[in-house]
């Protein structure tokens, strides 16, 4: 995984175009993915720190499922993933694919597969874990939307 920061952070008063429209659960998932990548890049094992942070915020069960999910993403990646937009530091296309696929996996596995296939060798493992992560987050009050139609944000569980 890689986190690219080619340009300066966006002004704190203006939301970047890449961050507009994310639900709280999607922002939480994105924060976990970015924290994981930052720790990997700096040479640290992210497992315990990321699990502890998610465990405090959501639940130990959700944290455990997130760790399994992100490890499957990391292990199955076709290439280093870019997680932030080089222009604004917002959500990159790779990160959007991961987050939307996790949200859509319980209701449209084919869409999740299509989103993940360009970045993962075997999306099925990540999709299966994504379904479980999605359900655990929803049970804790952090529902991910199933974005099945362009421009539509709908939470379905």
Backbone bond lengths (Angstrom), bond angles and torsions (degrees), N, CA, C in turn:
res aa  C-N    CA-C-N  psi(-1)  N-CA   C-N-CA  omega(-1)  CA-C   N-CA-C  phi
1 X - - - 1.448 - - 1.512 108.94 -
2 X 1.295 115.69 149.18 1.450 119.15 175.46 1.514 108.53 -136.61
3 X 1.308 114.41 150.92 1.453 120.79 175.80 1.509 105.61 -121.62
4 X 1.318 117.05 113.88 1.459 119.74 -177.89 1.517 110.37 -97.60
5 X 1.296 115.62 135.53 1.468 122.07 178.80 1.520 107.76 -133.51
6 X 1.334 116.72 66.87 1.449 121.07 -175.76 1.519 113.68 -73.79
7 X 1.310 116.38 -22.06 1.462 119.42 -176.94 1.520 109.51 -130.22
8 X 1.310 115.83 172.11 1.461 121.60 -177.29 1.525 111.43 -68.14
9 X 1.323 115.47 157.83 1.467 121.89 175.77 1.525 109.23 -60.91
10 X 1.311 118.35 148.06 1.462 120.13 175.81 1.524 110.09 -68.24
11 X 1.311 115.71 156.83 1.458 121.15 176.83 1.521 109.36 -57.78
12 X 1.330 116.78 131.97 1.467 121.20 -176.43 1.521 112.26 -59.85
13 X 1.326 118.00 -24.28 1.452 120.76 -178.94 1.516 113.93 -80.82
14 X 1.324 117.39 -14.53 1.460 121.00 -177.70 1.520 110.12 -119.76
15 X 1.337 118.00 120.29 1.465 118.65 176.72 1.519 110.00 -68.97
16 X 1.330 116.90 139.92 1.460 119.85 178.73 1.522 109.51 -72.67
17 X 1.320 115.28 155.63 1.464 119.97 178.42 1.518 111.00 -61.34
18 X 1.326 117.41 -29.34 1.462 121.37 -178.44 1.522 112.67 -77.35
19 X 1.320 119.09 -12.69 1.460 121.26 -178.00 1.521 112.84 -108.18
20 X 1.313 117.61 -11.55 1.455 121.24 -177.99 1.527 109.52 -67.69
21 X 1.333 115.75 135.93 1.444 119.94 173.99 1.508 116.65 90.67
22 X 1.327 119.13 -0.51 1.460 120.11 176.94 1.524 109.81 -77.64
23 X 1.313 115.30 138.31 1.457 120.25 175.66 1.528 108.85 -78.65
24 X 1.327 118.45 165.38 1.466 119.58 177.40 1.534 112.66 -56.11
25 X 1.323 117.93 -39.83 1.472 120.46 179.64 1.525 110.91 -66.44
26 X 1.326 117.66 -39.06 1.462 120.52 177.59 1.527 110.99 -66.48
27 X 1.344 116.82 -39.95 1.466 119.61 176.90 1.524 110.93 -63.42
28 X 1.337 117.13 -38.79 1.460 121.39 177.89 1.529 110.49 -63.59
29 X 1.313 117.12 -45.34 1.464 121.54 178.99 1.532 110.07 -62.53
30 X 1.322 117.37 -44.06 1.461 121.69 178.60 1.529 110.52 -62.10
31 X 1.324 117.55 -42.07 1.462 120.74 178.61 1.531 110.58 -61.96
32 X 1.328 117.04 -40.70 1.460 120.24 178.08 1.515 112.12 -64.21
33 X 1.323 117.05 -42.42 1.460 121.45 178.89 1.521 110.33 -64.34
34 X 1.319 117.35 -44.32 1.475 120.59 179.65 1.517 111.77 -65.72
35 X 1.337 117.36 -40.83 1.465 120.32 178.56 1.530 110.23 -62.46
36 X 1.331 116.04 -43.28 1.463 121.19 178.21 1.536 110.21 -57.93
37 X 1.333 116.18 -49.57 1.466 120.97 -178.06 1.526 111.81 -64.09
38 X 1.332 117.21 -43.18 1.473 119.90 179.55 1.516 111.49 -59.85
39 X 1.333 116.55 -42.71 1.458 119.47 -179.75 1.526 111.12 -68.13
40 X 1.318 118.26 -40.22 1.462 121.68 177.57 1.525 110.52 -60.90
41 X 1.324 115.69 -45.89 1.463 121.02 -178.31 1.527 110.82 -63.20
42 X 1.321 116.87 -36.19 1.474 120.09 -179.50 1.526 111.99 -82.79
43 X 1.334 117.54 1.73 1.461 120.69 175.53 1.513 115.43 87.86
44 X 1.320 117.96 11.93 1.469 122.02 -179.80 1.526 111.05 -101.55
45 X 1.319 115.48 153.70 1.475 120.54 173.24 1.524 107.87 -81.05
46 X 1.326 117.98 117.23 1.461 120.95 -174.80 1.529 115.04 -82.80
47 X 1.307 118.16 -13.43 1.461 122.26 -170.49 1.528 113.23 -49.77
48 X 1.303 117.06 -57.65 1.462 120.43 -173.79 1.531 112.55 -68.26
49 X 1.325 117.03 -44.96 1.466 119.90 -177.85 1.528 111.99 -65.33
50 X 1.317 116.70 -45.09 1.466 120.15 -178.97 1.532 110.02 -68.37
51 X 1.325 116.69 -41.59 1.468 120.01 178.65 1.527 110.67 -62.85
52 X 1.321 117.11 -41.06 1.467 120.20 179.86 1.528 110.85 -64.62
53 X 1.329 116.66 -43.85 1.468 120.16 -179.61 1.533 111.08 -63.90
54 X 1.324 116.90 -45.50 1.467 119.76 178.72 1.528 111.40 -68.68
55 X 1.312 116.41 -35.69 1.464 120.33 178.37 1.519 111.88 -62.32
56 X 1.341 116.17 -39.61 1.468 119.90 177.84 1.525 111.16 -69.27
57 X 1.317 116.75 -37.24 1.465 121.27 -175.32 1.530 112.88 -80.84
58 X 1.346 116.71 -39.85 1.456 120.67 -175.10 1.521 110.07 -119.01
59 X 1.334 117.94 -80.22 1.464 122.30 178.41 1.524 108.97 -168.64
60 X 1.323 116.00 160.80 1.462 120.76 177.80 1.527 110.59 -64.05
61 X 1.313 117.36 -37.56 1.469 121.26 179.12 1.521 110.76 -62.36
62 X 1.320 116.42 -46.68 1.456 120.45 179.06 1.520 110.54 -63.68
63 X 1.320 117.20 -41.11 1.461 121.06 178.95 1.524 110.98 -60.97
64 X 1.318 116.98 -42.77 1.462 121.46 179.15 1.522 110.87 -63.52
65 X 1.315 116.90 -43.20 1.467 120.49 178.27 1.524 111.35 -66.78
66 X 1.320 117.45 -37.82 1.464 120.02 176.85 1.525 110.34 -61.41
67 X 1.319 117.00 -45.03 1.468 120.71 -179.27 1.529 109.91 -60.52
68 X 1.325 117.52 -44.42 1.465 120.55 178.19 1.531 110.36 -62.84
69 X 1.322 116.89 -42.89 1.465 122.11 -179.16 1.528 111.02 -62.97
70 X 1.336 117.05 -49.30 1.467 120.10 -176.62 1.525 110.97 -69.62
71 X 1.330 118.54 -32.11 1.461 120.81 174.88 1.531 110.27 -65.45
72 X 1.315 117.19 -39.27 1.466 120.62 177.19 1.522 110.65 -65.16
73 X 1.330 116.58 -38.76 1.467 120.80 176.32 1.521 109.21 -62.61
74 X 1.301 116.21 -49.07 1.465 121.90 -177.33 1.532 111.47 -62.24
75 X 1.314 116.76 -44.78 1.454 121.74 -178.35 1.524 112.21 -69.20
76 X 1.324 116.86 -35.20 1.460 121.17 -175.57 1.506 116.02 -93.59
77 X 1.324 118.24 2.42 1.466 120.87 -176.61 1.517 112.11 -64.26
78 X 1.310 115.62 136.90 1.465 121.76 175.57 1.525 111.28 -73.41
79 X 1.330 115.89 -25.98 1.466 122.65 -174.53 1.518 107.76 -159.08
80 X 1.338 117.91 168.83 1.472 117.93 173.64 1.529 110.03 -60.20
81 X 1.316 116.20 133.27 1.457 120.56 -178.96 1.521 110.55 -88.30
82 X 1.313 116.53 135.74 1.459 122.19 172.39 1.526 105.82 -91.00
83 X 1.316 117.16 122.41 1.453 119.82 -174.72 1.509 114.53 -103.05
84 X 1.323 117.39 -18.71 1.454 119.31 178.87 1.519 110.24 -122.97
85 X 1.306 114.63 150.29 1.457 121.65 177.20 1.530 108.53 -68.39
86 X 1.335 118.56 128.61 1.459 119.89 -179.72 1.524 113.40 -66.10
87 X 1.323 118.04 -20.17 1.456 120.78 -178.50 1.526 113.22 -83.43
88 X 1.345 117.06 -37.98 1.460 118.41 -171.73 1.525 113.93 -130.84
89 X 1.321 118.37 -6.29 1.462 119.59 -177.16 1.513 112.96 80.95
90 X 1.330 117.52 3.88 1.459 121.79 -180.00 1.515 111.49 -80.71
91 X 1.304 116.69 -160.59 1.453 123.38 -173.39 1.532 110.45 -77.91
92 X 1.335 116.95 120.79 1.464 121.67 178.82 1.526 110.57 -75.46
93 X 1.314 115.52 172.58 1.460 120.75 177.15 1.524 110.48 -62.46
94 X 1.349 118.18 -42.04 1.467 120.81 178.91 1.525 110.94 -60.27
95 X 1.321 117.07 -45.76 1.466 120.61 179.99 1.530 110.70 -65.63
96 X 1.326 116.95 -39.39 1.464 119.76 177.37 1.520 110.71 -61.13
97 X 1.321 117.18 -41.71 1.464 120.92 178.09 1.531 110.72 -58.94
98 X 1.331 116.81 -45.81 1.464 121.02 -179.51 1.525 111.57 -62.89
99 X 1.317 116.70 -47.12 1.461 121.59 -175.23 1.528 111.45 -69.46
100 X 1.322 117.19 -45.98 1.466 120.32 -179.74 1.529 110.09 -66.64
101 X 1.322 117.45 -39.70 1.469 120.12 178.37 1.524 110.99 -63.15
102 X 1.328 117.57 -39.96 1.466 120.45 178.37 1.530 110.30 -64.05
103 X 1.311 117.30 -41.68 1.460 120.71 179.11 1.518 113.43 -69.26
104 X 1.321 116.93 -35.27 1.462 121.41 -176.43 1.521 113.96 -88.60
105 X 1.315 117.39 -17.50 1.472 121.42 -173.94 1.529 114.56 -51.79
106 X 1.348 119.85 -42.88 1.470 118.24 -178.47 1.523 115.02 -66.95
107 X 1.330 117.74 -23.33 1.461 120.04 -175.66 1.522 114.36 -112.39
108 X 1.329 117.40 -17.53 1.464 120.19 -179.10 1.532 109.72 -151.94
109 X 1.320 115.38 81.06 1.459 121.09 -179.16 1.517 113.06 -61.05
110 X 1.335 116.96 -32.84 1.466 120.51 179.68 1.527 110.84 -66.39
111 X 1.323 117.26 -39.84 1.461 120.87 176.73 1.525 109.94 -64.62
112 X 1.335 116.59 -45.91 1.461 120.45 178.80 1.523 110.57 -58.95
113 X 1.306 117.24 -43.06 1.460 121.61 179.04 1.534 110.53 -61.78
114 X 1.326 116.32 -46.66 1.466 120.82 -179.65 1.523 111.90 -61.77
115 X 1.328 116.65 -36.70 1.463 120.21 178.70 1.524 111.95 -69.08
116 X 1.334 116.67 -37.94 1.461 120.79 -173.83 1.518 114.35 -89.63
117 X 1.318 118.01 -22.64 1.461 121.31 -175.36 1.535 113.58 -55.87
118 X 1.332 119.96 -38.17 1.473 118.45 179.07 1.535 114.07 -67.92
119 X 1.321 117.66 -21.24 1.465 118.69 -175.74 1.530 114.05 -112.25
120 X 1.344 117.78 -13.63 1.462 121.21 -178.76 1.522 110.96 -124.20
121 X 1.342 116.27 144.70 1.468 120.20 177.46 1.528 111.48 -69.00
122 X 1.345 117.80 -41.03 1.463 121.88 179.88 1.529 108.79 -135.16
123 X 1.321 117.48 90.14 1.467 120.94 -177.61 1.524 114.44 -63.05
124 X 1.324 118.99 -20.98 1.468 120.64 -172.57 1.526 112.71 -60.16
125 X 1.307 118.49 -37.10 1.469 121.29 179.22 1.528 110.13 -65.52
126 X 1.318 116.54 -46.74 1.467 121.38 -179.95 1.521 110.64 -65.56
127 X 1.331 117.49 -36.42 1.464 120.78 178.68 1.526 110.31 -65.77
128 X 1.328 117.54 -45.77 1.464 120.53 178.46 1.516 112.32 -59.30
129 X 1.323 116.51 -44.30 1.469 119.86 177.43 1.528 110.62 -69.06
130 X 1.342 116.63 -34.34 1.459 120.71 177.91 1.524 112.55 -62.78
131 X 1.326 116.77 -37.95 1.469 120.66 176.55 1.528 109.35 -60.39
132 X 1.321 116.51 -47.20 1.466 121.07 -178.76 1.524 111.53 -66.36
133 X 1.339 116.58 -42.67 1.467 120.79 177.87 1.522 110.09 -62.43
134 X 1.308 117.01 -44.66 1.460 122.34 178.66 1.527 110.72 -56.75
135 X 1.317 116.84 -48.33 1.471 120.92 -178.70 1.520 111.88 -66.19
136 X 1.328 117.54 -39.16 1.463 120.67 178.55 1.532 110.52 -65.08
137 X 1.327 116.85 -42.40 1.462 120.09 178.19 1.524 110.70 -62.92
138 X 1.329 116.84 -43.51 1.470 120.65 179.56 1.524 110.91 -62.06
139 X 1.326 117.04 -40.45 1.467 120.86 179.84 1.522 111.93 -63.84
140 X 1.320 116.61 -25.33 1.466 121.68 179.71 1.528 112.44 -95.93
141 X 1.333 117.07 7.26 1.465 120.19 178.12 1.519 114.46 89.84
142 X 1.335 117.56 16.69 1.459 122.40 179.37 1.534 109.20 -121.22
143 X 1.330 119.39 65.39 1.470 120.70 -177.26 1.532 112.49 -70.42
144 X 1.317 115.17 133.03 1.462 121.29 173.35 1.523 108.34 -87.82
145 X 1.328 118.13 137.46 1.463 118.71 177.57 1.523 110.75 -73.84
146 X 1.298 115.97 148.15 1.469 121.89 171.19 1.514 105.67 -95.30
147 X 1.294 116.12 103.07 1.463 121.15 -177.72 1.515 108.42 -92.70
148 X 1.320 115.52 85.32 1.467 120.88 -174.24 1.509 113.55 -96.54
149 X 1.304 117.99 -15.32 1.454 121.66 -179.48 1.509 107.19 -128.22
150 X 1.320 117.33 135.05 1.445 121.45 -178.59 1.532 110.87 -53.49
151 X 1.321 115.68 127.92 1.451 121.35 179.34 1.511 114.89 83.08
152 X 1.329 117.98 -4.80 1.451 121.15 -177.66 1.513 109.92 -106.92
153 X 1.323 117.44 133.12 1.447 121.91 175.20 1.516 108.13 -118.30
154 X 1.300 115.70 113.26 1.457 120.23 -175.51 1.517 108.37 -135.05
155 X 1.314 117.04 132.54 1.462 120.33 176.55 1.511 108.46 -96.29
156 X 1.315 116.17 120.59 1.465 121.98 -178.92 1.516 107.87 -130.15
157 X 1.325 117.16 125.01 1.476 121.05 177.35 1.503 109.64 -140.91
